[in-house]
Amino acid sequence: MLTGLRRLRSTGTPSAPAPVGLVSRALVVTERPDRYGKQLASHMSKRITTSWDEAARAGVLDFGRGRADLSCVEGGLQLTLRCGSADAAGLEDAVGRHLVRFGARDELVVTWTRDDGSPGTVQRKLED
């Protein structure tokens, strides 16, 4: 459980629990997971409810129809997305696309692995 969360943005009313039919994970290899986790939470707070706890080095992106937990681990930023199967590809893309854009210099790659065996999506910098 995260403690000391600093809410970056609130929609005013708590969202209903997201339908969890699927869990998808990605380890984004980077030497700066804190920077990217905080930046992602801050950026996404313009449209959804997010939080980032610097002490815990973890955060949450609450899409309403799904939730992504962010945590700094050895070797990178761990992403864990919980949502309904129909929303998986779109939410994976939304999270991954923003991270790849922020980390263009570091050439971040986000490769999602779903627990139900269906193929996850991959986000990477487009070749020039």
Secondary structure as UniProt FT lines:
FT   STRAND          6..9
FT   STRAND          22..29
FT   HELIX           33..44
FT   TURN            45..47
FT   STRAND          49..53
FT   TURN            54..57
FT   STRAND          58..62
FT   STRAND          66..73
FT   TURN            74..75
FT   STRAND          76..83
FT   HELIX           85..87
FT   HELIX           88..102
FT   TURN            103..107
FT   STRAND          109..114
FT   TURN            115..116
FT   STRAND          119..124
//
